[in-house]
Amino acid sequence: MAHTAKSPPAATGGARNSDQSGKAIASEIVSPKQDLQALLPSRATLSRRWPGLRVNRLTWRWVDDASRARGEDIQSLLAFLSEGGSTQ
């Protein structure tokens, strides 16, 4: 059975879980936004299927010039893409 222990606080905001050998547990490293970003199609696919779509990947604000739809977060972008890019 692997022993889990807390490591000292990291410079980027808090302690992380590690196993006995000192390796970080993968589920603790990946942020939830990175998980959501993995659900997005590639930039090439986005530009091909939605040519008017502009996404700020830092703030996740987006606007589609073709339909005038816009959103403030990645969840609204995923909902927009799942609807096929139609207006809400």
Residue pairs with C-beta under 8 A, 6 or more apart in sequence:
2 19
2 20
3 19
3 20
4 17
4 18
4 19
4 20
4 25
5 17
5 18
5 20
6 15
6 16
6 17
6 18
7 15
7 16
7 17
7 18
7 22
7 24
8 15
9 15
10 16
16 24
16 25
16 28
16 29
17 24
17 25
17 28
18 24
18 25
19 25
33 60
33 74
36 74
36 75
36 78
37 57
37 74
39 78
40 46
40 74
40 77
40 78
40 81
41 49
41 81
46 53
46 55
47 53
49 85
50 64
50 66
50 81
50 85
51 66
52 64
52 65
52 66
52 67
53 62
53 63
53 64
53 65
53 66
53 85
54 62
54 63
54 64
54 65
55 61
55 62
55 77
56 62
60 72
60 73
60 74
60 77
61 70
61 71
61 72
61 73
62 70
62 71
62 76
62 77
62 80
63 69
63 70
63 71
64 70
64 80
64 85
66 85
67 85
67 86
67 87
68 87
69 80
69 85
69 87
69 88
71 77
71 79
71 80
79 88
80 88
